[in-house]
Amino acid sequence: METAKPHFVRRATAPKTRTRDYGVFREPVREDFRKTCAYCLFSEMWAAGPENFELDHFRPKSLFPQLTMSYYNLYWSCHVCNRQKRDAWPSREAQAQGIKFVDLCASSFDDHFVSQKNGKWRGKTIAARYTIDALRLNRPHLVQLRLLLREMDLG
Ligand SMILES: [Zn+2]
């Protein structure tokens, strides 16, 4: 059950544009996500800076072309998570079993994940387990960085 406050709270009103270039939303989306990756949750500071970040279409534009310019479908993502996610989207059958990408604009971290002492995240839900697996959210670099930040008392 999703009860707690969402991890990310998007601005109430989407910025407007007359262009067909979603790149114009880069800065407002970046602010909405507090300069952190929507998936691995590392800030630009720890994840190679803003040049390493990209606009991700939460619902892939290959499957949802009508959402290409939809502001609330744009998520701030580090390059590695974005490349890992690509056009992945669970099938209708999989969705019926609860398999989906965890959307931290709709739920809190604790609704889905446990951050363990060993630096790895554990999925509490089927969606979280799918997301960890699909985006490799326990990739060695992330685990090392989590442990390091915890050691420095910054995590
Ligand atoms: Zn990331």
Backbone and ligand atoms as CSV (ligand in chain L), in Angstrom:
chain,resi,resn,atom,element,x,y,z
A,1,MET,N,N,0.849,-1.197,0.000
A,1,MET,CA,C,0.000,0.000,0.000
A,1,MET,C,C,0.884,1.248,0.000
A,2,GLU,N,N,0.543,2.179,-0.834
A,2,GLU,CA,C,1.339,3.396,-0.936
A,2,GLU,C,C,0.677,4.512,-0.131
A,3,THR,N,N,1.312,4.800,1.015
A,3,THR,CA,C,0.686,5.767,1.919
A,3,THR,C,C,1.540,7.013,2.121
A,4,ALA,N,N,2.866,6.801,2.242
A,4,ALA,CA,C,3.743,7.932,2.581
A,4,ALA,C,C,3.831,8.928,1.426
A,5,LYS,N,N,4.359,10.067,1.764
A,5,LYS,CA,C,4.527,11.149,0.796
A,5,LYS,C,C,5.479,10.706,-0.324
A,6,PRO,N,N,5.187,11.081,-1.575
A,6,PRO,CA,C,6.108,10.696,-2.660
A,6,PRO,C,C,7.514,11.269,-2.436
A,7,HIS,N,N,8.475,10.580,-2.947
A,7,HIS,CA,C,9.862,11.020,-2.803
A,7,HIS,C,C,10.098,12.334,-3.548
A,8,PHE,N,N,9.537,12.439,-4.732
A,8,PHE,CA,C,9.682,13.656,-5.528
A,8,PHE,C,C,8.315,14.321,-5.675
A,9,VAL,N,N,8.302,15.621,-5.487
A,9,VAL,CA,C,7.057,16.365,-5.692
A,9,VAL,C,C,7.290,17.327,-6.859
A,10,ARG,N,N,6.586,17.071,-7.952
A,10,ARG,CA,C,6.766,17.911,-9.141
A,10,ARG,C,C,6.048,19.237,-8.957
A,11,ARG,N,N,6.482,20.238,-9.703
A,11,ARG,CA,C,5.796,21.535,-9.636
A,11,ARG,C,C,4.339,21.363,-10.048
A,12,ALA,N,N,3.491,22.231,-9.534
A,12,ALA,CA,C,2.048,22.068,-9.740
A,12,ALA,C,C,1.628,22.381,-11.176
A,13,THR,N,N,2.339,23.294,-11.800
A,13,THR,CA,C,1.961,23.695,-13.155
A,13,THR,C,C,3.111,23.418,-14.113
A,14,ALA,N,N,2.818,22.706,-15.170
A,14,ALA,CA,C,3.865,22.391,-16.143
A,14,ALA,C,C,4.245,23.637,-16.926
A,15,PRO,N,N,5.544,23.857,-17.146
A,15,PRO,CA,C,5.938,24.975,-18.004
A,15,PRO,C,C,5.380,24.774,-19.412
A,16,LYS,N,N,5.142,25.881,-20.072
A,16,LYS,CA,C,4.578,25.790,-21.426
A,16,LYS,C,C,5.668,26.009,-22.466
A,17,THR,N,N,5.456,25.408,-23.602
A,17,THR,CA,C,6.361,25.662,-24.720
A,17,THR,C,C,5.581,25.547,-26.016
A,18,ARG,N,N,6.063,26.288,-27.027
A,18,ARG,CA,C,5.456,26.175,-28.356
A,18,ARG,C,C,6.294,25.270,-29.242
A,19,THR,N,N,7.456,24.874,-28.730
A,19,THR,CA,C,8.325,24.064,-29.578
A,19,THR,C,C,7.913,22.598,-29.490
A,20,ARG,N,N,8.542,21.780,-30.332
A,20,ARG,CA,C,8.362,20.338,-30.250
A,20,ARG,C,C,9.648,19.712,-29.717
A,21,ASP,N,N,10.418,20.514,-28.997
A,21,ASP,CA,C,11.693,20.045,-28.464
A,21,ASP,C,C,11.579,19.922,-26.948
A,22,TYR,N,N,11.520,18.706,-26.451
A,22,TYR,CA,C,11.351,18.532,-25.002
A,22,TYR,C,C,12.591,18.978,-24.229
A,23,GLY,N,N,13.698,19.185,-24.930
A,23,GLY,CA,C,14.919,19.675,-24.300
A,23,GLY,C,C,14.723,21.013,-23.595
A,24,VAL,N,N,13.711,21.772,-23.998
A,24,VAL,CA,C,13.457,23.064,-23.338
A,24,VAL,C,C,13.053,22.853,-21.878
A,25,PHE,N,N,12.640,21.634,-21.535
A,25,PHE,CA,C,12.205,21.357,-20.157
A,25,PHE,C,C,13.353,20.907,-19.257
A,26,ARG,N,N,14.553,20.900,-19.797
A,26,ARG,CA,C,15.688,20.357,-19.035
A,26,ARG,C,C,15.842,20.997,-17.650
A,27,GLU,N,N,15.874,22.309,-17.594
A,27,GLU,CA,C,16.105,22.953,-16.296
A,27,GLU,C,C,14.943,22.773,-15.309
A,28,PRO,N,N,13.708,23.016,-15.727
A,28,PRO,CA,C,12.622,22.783,-14.756
A,28,PRO,C,C,12.517,21.330,-14.274
A,29,VAL,N,N,12.751,20.374,-15.155
A,29,VAL,CA,C,12.700,18.967,-14.724
A,29,VAL,C,C,13.837,18.712,-13.732
A,30,ARG,N,N,14.999,19.240,-14.058
A,30,ARG,CA,C,16.166,19.093,-13.176
A,30,ARG,C,C,15.865,19.638,-11.782
A,31,GLU,N,N,15.202,20.786,-11.725
A,31,GLU,CA,C,14.837,21.375,-10.426
A,31,GLU,C,C,13.812,20.502,-9.707
A,32,ASP,N,N,12.796,20.033,-10.449
A,32,ASP,CA,C,11.763,19.180,-9.833
A,32,ASP,C,C,12.391,17.973,-9.138
A,33,PHE,N,N,13.433,17.427,-9.753
A,33,PHE,CA,C,14.062,16.226,-9.192
A,33,PHE,C,C,15.235,16.557,-8.269
A,34,ARG,N,N,15.325,17.859,-7.912
A,34,ARG,CA,C,16.352,18.320,-6.973
A,34,ARG,C,C,17.757,17.868,-7.385
A,35,LYS,N,N,17.970,17.866,-8.710
A,35,LYS,CA,C,19.294,17.533,-9.265
A,35,LYS,C,C,19.741,16.134,-8.862
A,36,THR,N,N,18.779,15.237,-8.733
A,36,THR,CA,C,19.131,13.844,-8.440
A,36,THR,C,C,18.478,12.925,-9.467
A,37,CYS,N,N,19.095,11.779,-9.642
A,37,CYS,CA,C,18.560,10.797,-10.586
A,37,CYS,C,C,17.271,10.205,-10.024
A,38,ALA,N,N,16.250,10.161,-10.850
A,38,ALA,CA,C,14.941,9.650,-10.434
A,38,ALA,C,C,14.992,8.174,-10.062
A,39,TYR,N,N,16.064,7.486,-10.444
A,39,TYR,CA,C,16.114,6.029,-10.259
A,39,TYR,C,C,17.143,5.600,-9.201
A,40,CYS,N,N,18.407,5.976,-9.406
A,40,CYS,CA,C,19.419,5.564,-8.421
A,40,CYS,C,C,19.503,6.556,-7.258
A,41,LEU,N,N,18.889,7.726,-7.426
A,41,LEU,CA,C,18.779,8.749,-6.388
A,41,LEU,C,C,20.106,9.404,-6.033
A,42,PHE,N,N,21.098,9.228,-6.892
A,42,PHE,CA,C,22.329,9.969,-6.633
A,42,PHE,C,C,22.224,11.376,-7.189
A,43,SER,N,N,22.788,12.319,-6.427
A,43,SER,CA,C,22.766,13.697,-6.873
A,43,SER,C,C,23.839,13.892,-7.937
A,44,GLU,N,N,23.660,14.927,-8.697
A,44,GLU,CA,C,24.650,15.269,-9.717
A,44,GLU,C,C,26.043,15.368,-9.094
A,45,MET,N,N,26.065,15.860,-7.867
A,45,MET,CA,C,27.329,16.038,-7.154
A,45,MET,C,C,28.129,14.744,-7.082
A,46,TRP,N,N,27.430,13.617,-6.834
A,46,TRP,CA,C,28.119,12.332,-6.681
A,46,TRP,C,C,28.132,11.547,-7.983
A,47,ALA,N,N,27.389,11.994,-8.945
A,47,ALA,CA,C,27.237,11.189,-10.169
A,47,ALA,C,C,27.705,11.969,-11.390
A,48,ALA,N,N,28.887,12.520,-11.271
A,48,ALA,CA,C,29.608,13.110,-12.413
A,48,ALA,C,C,29.012,14.407,-12.954
A,49,GLY,N,N,28.182,15.064,-12.156
A,49,GLY,CA,C,27.737,16.407,-12.545
A,49,GLY,C,C,26.607,16.423,-13.564
A,50,PRO,N,N,26.025,17.604,-13.791
A,50,PRO,CA,C,24.846,17.721,-14.652
A,50,PRO,C,C,25.078,17.235,-16.083
A,51,GLU,N,N,26.308,17.277,-16.543
A,51,GLU,CA,C,26.557,16.809,-17.917
A,51,GLU,C,C,26.306,15.317,-18.059
A,52,ASN,N,N,26.288,14.618,-16.927
A,52,ASN,CA,C,26.040,13.178,-16.950
A,52,ASN,C,C,24.542,12.863,-16.830
A,53,PHE,N,N,23.706,13.901,-16.837
A,53,PHE,CA,C,22.269,13.706,-16.629
A,53,PHE,C,C,21.467,14.033,-17.886
A,54,GLU,N,N,20.334,13.358,-17.988
A,54,GLU,CA,C,19.525,13.447,-19.203
A,54,GLU,C,C,18.049,13.455,-18.848
A,55,LEU,N,N,17.266,13.924,-19.802
A,55,LEU,CA,C,15.811,13.814,-19.653
A,55,LEU,C,C,15.415,12.407,-20.072
A,56,ASP,N,N,14.739,11.728,-19.192
A,56,ASP,CA,C,14.235,10.386,-19.485
A,56,ASP,C,C,12.729,10.477,-19.666
A,57,HIS,N,N,12.217,9.751,-20.646
A,57,HIS,CA,C,10.759,9.611,-20.758
A,57,HIS,C,C,10.360,8.425,-19.890
A,58,PHE,N,N,9.679,8.702,-18.789
A,58,PHE,CA,C,9.305,7.613,-17.874
A,58,PHE,C,C,8.534,6.533,-18.648
A,59,ARG,N,N,7.497,6.962,-19.366
A,59,ARG,CA,C,6.857,6.057,-20.319
A,59,ARG,C,C,7.601,6.273,-21.634
A,60,PRO,N,N,8.284,5.233,-22.114
A,60,PRO,CA,C,9.182,5.425,-23.264
A,60,PRO,C,C,8.470,6.031,-24.474
A,61,LYS,N,N,9.134,6.974,-25.127
A,61,LYS,CA,C,8.472,7.647,-26.242
A,61,LYS,C,C,8.272,6.717,-27.435
A,62,SER,N,N,9.047,5.644,-27.484
A,62,SER,CA,C,8.829,4.677,-28.574
A,62,SER,C,C,7.471,3.984,-28.435
A,63,LEU,N,N,7.022,3.808,-27.195
A,63,LEU,CA,C,5.746,3.115,-26.960
A,63,LEU,C,C,4.602,4.092,-26.693
A,64,PHE,N,N,4.958,5.300,-26.238
A,64,PHE,CA,C,3.944,6.310,-25.917
A,64,PHE,C,C,4.308,7.623,-26.622
A,65,PRO,N,N,4.301,7.605,-27.972
A,65,PRO,CA,C,4.743,8.818,-28.689
A,65,PRO,C,C,3.918,10.048,-28.332
A,66,GLN,N,N,2.693,9.828,-27.923
A,66,GLN,CA,C,1.830,10.968,-27.562
A,66,GLN,C,C,2.314,11.669,-26.296
A,67,LEU,N,N,3.217,11.027,-25.550
A,67,LEU,CA,C,3.724,11.619,-24.302
A,67,LEU,C,C,5.120,12.232,-24.464
A,68,THR,N,N,5.586,12.308,-25.702
A,68,THR,CA,C,6.946,12.815,-25.936
A,68,THR,C,C,7.151,14.198,-25.330
A,69,MET,N,N,6.149,15.065,-25.456
A,69,MET,CA,C,6.263,16.444,-24.969
A,69,MET,C,C,5.555,16.632,-23.628
A,70,SER,N,N,5.089,15.556,-23.031
A,70,SER,CA,C,4.355,15.673,-21.769
A,70,SER,C,C,5.338,15.941,-20.617
A,71,TYR,N,N,5.177,17.093,-19.998
A,71,TYR,CA,C,6.131,17.515,-18.970
A,71,TYR,C,C,6.274,16.480,-17.850
A,72,TYR,N,N,5.164,15.971,-17.387
A,72,TYR,CA,C,5.205,15.067,-16.229
A,72,TYR,C,C,5.666,13.652,-16.592
A,73,ASN,N,N,5.914,13.426,-17.849
A,73,ASN,CA,C,6.512,12.153,-18.254
A,73,ASN,C,C,8.031,12.263,-18.348
A,74,LEU,N,N,8.549,13.459,-18.133
A,74,LEU,CA,C,9.995,13.668,-18.214
A,74,LEU,C,C,10.615,13.587,-16.825
A,75,TYR,N,N,11.597,12.701,-16.680
A,75,TYR,CA,C,12.264,12.477,-15.400
A,75,TYR,C,C,13.746,12.778,-15.560
A,76,TRP,N,N,14.360,13.220,-14.509
A,76,TRP,CA,C,15.791,13.519,-14.516
A,76,TRP,C,C,16.528,12.229,-14.218
A,77,SER,N,N,17.451,11.852,-15.091
A,77,SER,CA,C,18.105,10.554,-14.930
A,77,SER,C,C,19.589,10.658,-15.223
A,78,CYS,N,N,20.388,9.942,-14.449
A,78,CYS,CA,C,21.801,9.863,-14.801
A,78,CYS,C,C,21.904,9.030,-16.075
A,79,HIS,N,N,22.999,9.211,-16.763
A,79,HIS,CA,C,23.167,8.560,-18.057
A,79,HIS,C,C,23.066,7.040,-17.947
A,80,VAL,N,N,23.669,6.493,-16.891
A,80,VAL,CA,C,23.704,5.025,-16.798
A,80,VAL,C,C,22.298,4.462,-16.586
A,81,CYS,N,N,21.532,5.060,-15.675
A,81,CYS,CA,C,20.160,4.580,-15.455
A,81,CYS,C,C,19.318,4.747,-16.729
A,82,ASN,N,N,19.499,5.871,-17.396
A,82,ASN,CA,C,18.712,6.125,-18.606
A,82,ASN,C,C,19.060,5.117,-19.699
A,83,ARG,N,N,20.338,4.844,-19.851
A,83,ARG,CA,C,20.763,3.891,-20.878
A,83,ARG,C,C,20.264,2.489,-20.521
A,84,GLN,N,N,20.280,2.179,-19.227
A,84,GLN,CA,C,19.818,0.883,-18.774
A,84,GLN,C,C,18.310,0.721,-19.018
A,85,LYS,N,N,17.591,1.808,-18.836
A,85,LYS,CA,C,16.124,1.756,-18.955
A,85,LYS,C,C,15.687,1.711,-20.418
A,86,ARG,N,N,16.310,2.507,-21.224
A,86,ARG,CA,C,15.992,2.572,-22.667
A,86,ARG,C,C,14.490,2.536,-22.912
A,87,ASP,N,N,14.068,1.531,-23.719
A,87,ASP,CA,C,12.644,1.456,-24.069
A,87,ASP,C,C,11.922,0.407,-23.237
A,88,ALA,N,N,12.546,0.010,-22.140
A,88,ALA,CA,C,11.939,-1.048,-21.337
A,88,ALA,C,C,10.606,-0.590,-20.757
A,89,TRP,N,N,9.631,-1.453,-20.851
A,89,TRP,CA,C,8.318,-1.202,-20.260
A,89,TRP,C,C,7.622,-2.545,-20.135
A,90,PRO,N,N,7.119,-2.865,-18.955
A,90,PRO,CA,C,6.530,-4.196,-18.795
A,90,PRO,C,C,5.278,-4.397,-19.662
A,91,SER,N,N,5.132,-5.605,-20.094
A,91,SER,CA,C,3.966,-5.959,-20.924
A,91,SER,C,C,2.696,-5.847,-20.091
A,92,ARG,N,N,1.579,-5.863,-20.786
A,92,ARG,CA,C,0.285,-5.804,-20.107
A,92,ARG,C,C,0.125,-6.977,-19.125
A,93,GLU,N,N,0.595,-8.133,-19.554
A,93,GLU,CA,C,0.493,-9.333,-18.703
A,93,GLU,C,C,1.351,-9.150,-17.442
A,94,ALA,N,N,2.557,-8.625,-17.646
A,94,ALA,CA,C,3.442,-8.400,-16.499
A,94,ALA,C,C,2.828,-7.363,-15.555
A,95,GLN,N,N,2.273,-6.314,-16.123
A,95,GLN,CA,C,1.660,-5.271,-15.295
A,95,GLN,C,C,0.513,-5.828,-14.452
A,96,ALA,N,N,-0.179,-6.782,-15.013
A,96,ALA,CA,C,-1.297,-7.398,-14.279
A,96,ALA,C,C,-0.786,-8.122,-13.035
A,97,GLN,N,N,0.495,-8.502,-13.055
A,97,GLN,CA,C,1.093,-9.160,-11.880
A,97,GLN,C,C,1.782,-8.165,-10.946
A,98,GLY,N,N,1.646,-6.879,-11.254
A,98,GLY,CA,C,2.243,-5.853,-10.381
A,98,GLY,C,C,3.626,-5.418,-10.808
A,99,ILE,N,N,4.086,-5.947,-11.939
A,99,ILE,CA,C,5.426,-5.588,-12.424
A,99,ILE,C,C,5.348,-4.237,-13.121
A,100,LYS,N,N,6.137,-3.300,-12.615
A,100,LYS,CA,C,6.186,-1.963,-13.204
A,100,LYS,C,C,7.429,-1.271,-12.678
A,101,PHE,N,N,7.769,-0.146,-13.305
A,101,PHE,CA,C,8.852,0.671,-12.760
A,101,PHE,C,C,8.299,1.441,-11.566
A,102,VAL,N,N,9.042,1.400,-10.460
A,102,VAL,CA,C,8.655,2.200,-9.304
A,102,VAL,C,C,8.737,3.665,-9.712
A,103,ASP,N,N,7.674,4.387,-9.430
A,103,ASP,CA,C,7.600,5.805,-9.770
A,103,ASP,C,C,7.672,6.604,-8.467
A,104,LEU,N,N,8.849,7.175,-8.201
A,104,LEU,CA,C,9.019,7.888,-6.936
A,104,LEU,C,C,8.389,9.275,-6.958
A,105,CYS,N,N,7.698,9.597,-8.046
A,105,CYS,CA,C,6.837,10.791,-8.047
A,105,CYS,C,C,5.459,10.416,-7.508
A,106,ALA,N,N,5.223,9.128,-7.346
A,106,ALA,CA,C,3.925,8.659,-6.849
A,106,ALA,C,C,4.053,7.952,-5.509
A,107,SER,N,N,5.234,7.478,-5.184
A,107,SER,CA,C,5.397,6.787,-3.899
A,107,SER,C,C,6.702,7.164,-3.233
A,108,SER,N,N,6.774,6.805,-1.972
A,108,SER,CA,C,7.991,7.094,-1.219
A,108,SER,C,C,8.975,5.951,-1.420
A,109,PHE,N,N,10.220,6.220,-1.115
A,109,PHE,CA,C,11.260,5.193,-1.191
A,109,PHE,C,C,10.896,4.010,-0.302
A,110,ASP,N,N,10.475,4.316,0.918
A,110,ASP,CA,C,10.215,3.259,1.899
A,110,ASP,C,C,9.024,2.372,1.542
A,111,ASP,N,N,8.163,2.877,0.680
A,111,ASP,CA,C,7.051,2.032,0.233
A,111,ASP,C,C,7.559,0.810,-0.530
A,112,HIS,N,N,8.730,0.980,-1.150
A,112,HIS,CA,C,9.198,-0.055,-2.078
A,112,HIS,C,C,10.559,-0.663,-1.755
A,113,PHE,N,N,11.423,0.138,-1.142
A,113,PHE,CA,C,12.808,-0.305,-1.004
A,113,PHE,C,C,13.272,-0.292,0.458
A,114,VAL,N,N,14.251,-1.160,0.718
A,114,VAL,CA,C,14.994,-1.092,1.972
A,114,VAL,C,C,16.450,-0.880,1.598
A,115,SER,N,N,17.053,0.145,2.178
A,115,SER,CA,C,18.468,0.400,1.946
A,115,SER,C,C,19.246,-0.374,2.997
A,116,GLN,N,N,19.952,-1.384,2.570
A,116,GLN,CA,C,20.598,-2.308,3.514
A,116,GLN,C,C,22.000,-1.836,3.903
A,117,LYS,N,N,22.473,-2.393,5.006
A,117,LYS,CA,C,23.796,-2.030,5.525
A,117,LYS,C,C,24.915,-2.325,4.540
A,118,ASN,N,N,24.720,-3.358,3.706
A,118,ASN,CA,C,25.767,-3.741,2.752
A,118,ASN,C,C,25.772,-2.849,1.505
A,119,GLY,N,N,24.957,-1.794,1.519
A,119,GLY,CA,C,24.947,-0.860,0.401
A,119,GLY,C,C,23.971,-1.229,-0.698
A,120,LYS,N,N,23.365,-2.401,-0.576
A,120,LYS,CA,C,22.411,-2.827,-1.616
A,120,LYS,C,C,20.994,-2.476,-1.222
A,121,TRP,N,N,20.183,-2.186,-2.218
A,121,TRP,CA,C,18.753,-1.992,-1.981
A,121,TRP,C,C,18.055,-3.342,-2.133
A,122,ARG,N,N,17.072,-3.539,-1.280
A,122,ARG,CA,C,16.238,-4.734,-1.382
A,122,ARG,C,C,14.833,-4.279,-1.740
A,123,GLY,N,N,14.219,-4.959,-2.664
A,123,GLY,CA,C,12.854,-4.619,-3.067
A,123,GLY,C,C,11.845,-5.224,-2.124
A,124,LYS,N,N,10.933,-4.384,-1.614
A,124,LYS,CA,C,9.858,-4.891,-0.751
A,124,LYS,C,C,8.650,-5.298,-1.574
A,125,THR,N,N,8.591,-4.799,-2.797
A,125,THR,CA,C,7.446,-5.069,-3.664
A,125,THR,C,C,7.943,-5.701,-4.957
A,126,ILE,N,N,7.019,-6.293,-5.681
A,126,ILE,CA,C,7.375,-6.903,-6.966
A,126,ILE,C,C,7.864,-5.818,-7.931
A,127,ALA,N,N,7.258,-4.637,-7.833
A,127,ALA,CA,C,7.670,-3.512,-8.690
A,127,ALA,C,C,9.099,-3.102,-8.365
A,128,ALA,N,N,9.427,-3.072,-7.084
A,128,ALA,CA,C,10.776,-2.671,-6.683
A,128,ALA,C,C,11.797,-3.705,-7.141
A,129,ARG,N,N,11.450,-4.977,-7.031
A,129,ARG,CA,C,12.390,-6.014,-7.462
A,129,ARG,C,C,12.610,-5.931,-8.973
A,130,TYR,N,N,11.547,-5.667,-9.697
A,130,TYR,CA,C,11.662,-5.489,-11.151
A,130,TYR,C,C,12.549,-4.291,-11.472
A,131,THR,N,N,12.326,-3.185,-10.765
A,131,THR,CA,C,13.064,-1.948,-11.042
A,131,THR,C,C,14.543,-2.104,-10.717
A,132,ILE,N,N,14.840,-2.726,-9.574
A,132,ILE,CA,C,16.236,-2.951,-9.190
A,132,ILE,C,C,16.939,-3.788,-10.259
A,133,ASP,N,N,16.245,-4.800,-10.728
A,133,ASP,CA,C,16.817,-5.701,-11.713
A,133,ASP,C,C,16.980,-5.010,-13.073
A,134,ALA,N,N,15.922,-4.356,-13.527
A,134,ALA,CA,C,15.939,-3.753,-14.869
A,134,ALA,C,C,16.934,-2.597,-14.964
A,135,LEU,N,N,17.060,-1.829,-13.894
A,135,LEU,CA,C,17.950,-0.662,-13.927
A,135,LEU,C,C,19.292,-0.942,-13.253
A,136,ARG,N,N,19.487,-2.165,-12.803
A,136,ARG,CA,C,20.724,-2.558,-12.105
A,136,ARG,C,C,21.043,-1.570,-10.998
A,137,LEU,N,N,20.096,-1.397,-10.096
A,137,LEU,CA,C,20.263,-0.401,-9.039
A,137,LEU,C,C,21.188,-0.865,-7.923
A,138,ASN,N,N,21.689,-2.096,-8.033
A,138,ASN,CA,C,22.737,-2.545,-7.110
A,138,ASN,C,C,24.042,-2.755,-7.870
A,139,ARG,N,N,24.241,-1.974,-8.938
A,139,ARG,CA,C,25.496,-2.126,-9.669
A,139,ARG,C,C,26.653,-1.715,-8.757
A,140,PRO,N,N,27.828,-2.344,-8.948
A,140,PRO,CA,C,28.923,-2.191,-7.989
A,140,PRO,C,C,29.270,-0.738,-7.671
A,141,HIS,N,N,29.266,0.117,-8.679
A,141,HIS,CA,C,29.632,1.507,-8.423
A,141,HIS,C,C,28.645,2.169,-7.453
A,142,LEU,N,N,27.349,1.903,-7.638
A,142,LEU,CA,C,26.334,2.502,-6.755
A,142,LEU,C,C,26.504,1.992,-5.329
A,143,VAL,N,N,26.751,0.687,-5.200
A,143,VAL,CA,C,26.896,0.093,-3.870
A,143,VAL,C,C,28.117,0.695,-3.164
A,144,GLN,N,N,29.219,0.812,-3.907
A,144,GLN,CA,C,30.427,1.400,-3.316
A,144,GLN,C,C,30.193,2.829,-2.871
A,145,LEU,N,N,29.495,3.572,-3.723
A,145,LEU,CA,C,29.248,4.976,-3.412
A,145,LEU,C,C,28.326,5.110,-2.189
A,146,ARG,N,N,27.317,4.265,-2.112
A,146,ARG,CA,C,26.424,4.297,-0.933
A,146,ARG,C,C,27.211,4.026,0.339
A,147,LEU,N,N,28.090,3.019,0.286
A,147,LEU,CA,C,28.871,2.676,1.476
A,147,LEU,C,C,29.816,3.817,1.842
A,148,LEU,N,N,30.427,4.410,0.828
A,148,LEU,CA,C,31.361,5.504,1.067
A,148,LEU,C,C,30.640,6.707,1.689
A,149,LEU,N,N,29.497,7.059,1.131
A,149,LEU,CA,C,28.759,8.215,1.656
A,149,LEU,C,C,28.279,7.950,3.076
A,150,ARG,N,N,27.928,6.695,3.340
A,150,ARG,CA,C,27.489,6.357,4.695
A,150,ARG,C,C,28.656,6.492,5.665
A,151,GLU,N,N,29.827,6.039,5.222
A,151,GLU,CA,C,31.044,6.146,6.036
A,151,GLU,C,C,31.343,7.625,6.338
A,152,MET,N,N,31.099,8.478,5.355
A,152,MET,CA,C,31.353,9.912,5.527
A,152,MET,C,C,30.182,10.606,6.212
A,153,ASP,N,N,29.150,9.783,6.514
A,153,ASP,CA,C,27.960,10.318,7.169
A,153,ASP,C,C,27.185,11.276,6.260
A,154,LEU,N,N,27.242,11.033,4.966
A,154,LEU,CA,C,26.537,11.883,4.004
A,154,LEU,C,C,25.400,11.125,3.324
A,155,GLY,N,N,25.305,9.816,3.580
A,155,GLY,CA,C,24.365,8.993,2.830
A,155,GLY,C,C,22.971,8.953,3.324
L,1,ZN,ZN,ZN,20.812,6.984,-11.905
